[in-house]
């Protein structure tokens, strides 16, 4: 059970009021400083994240270009082999036509 006590009806003096205002002002200033530090930390983290995203996107782009170049090289090599085979077949066909005549 909680015992209730009657509070004093005496008014605080002016020096007590000024002291409370100063304490409240200091507390408010400290809270603002902490909030500013927190906001600067959050902004710093966001900047670092943005830089990391840009770097990763550049890496993905470069890797994709490298893969495209490798795939194109393989494709062009196979195409050259196909063209060479076609030319060889055409020569053999012409030679066999000449031999048949």
URCOR-V528148 format. One record per residue. RES is the residue in one letter. PSI is psi in whole degrees, -180 to 180 (none if undefined). Layout:
res:psi
RES:PSI
RES:PSI
This chain:
res:psi
X:138
X:132
X:128
X:135
X:147
X:127
X:152
X:139
X:8
X:138
X:143
X:151
X:167
X:-36
X:-34
X:-39
X:-44
X:-42
X:-43
X:-40
X:-43
X:-41
X:-42
X:-38
X:-43
X:-43
X:-42
X:-43
X:-42
X:-42
X:-40
X:-42
X:-44
X:-42
X:-42
X:-42
X:-42
X:-43
X:-42
X:-37
X:-44
X:-44
X:-42
X:-44
X:-41
X:-39
X:-44
X:-40
X:-42
X:-43
X:-42
X:-39
X:-44
X:-44
X:-42
X:-38
X:-40
X:-42
X:-43
X:-43
X:-46
X:-40
X:-40
X:-40
X:-41
X:-43
X:-41
X:-41
X:-42
X:-43
X:-41
X:-38
X:-46
X:-44
X:-44
X:-36
X:-44
X:-37
X:-40
X:-41
X:-42
X:-44
X:-44
X:-42
X:-41
X:-42
X:-42
X:-44
X:-41
X:-41
X:-43
X:-38
X:-44
X:-41
X:-41
X:-32
X:-42
X:-37
X:-31
X:-25
X:none
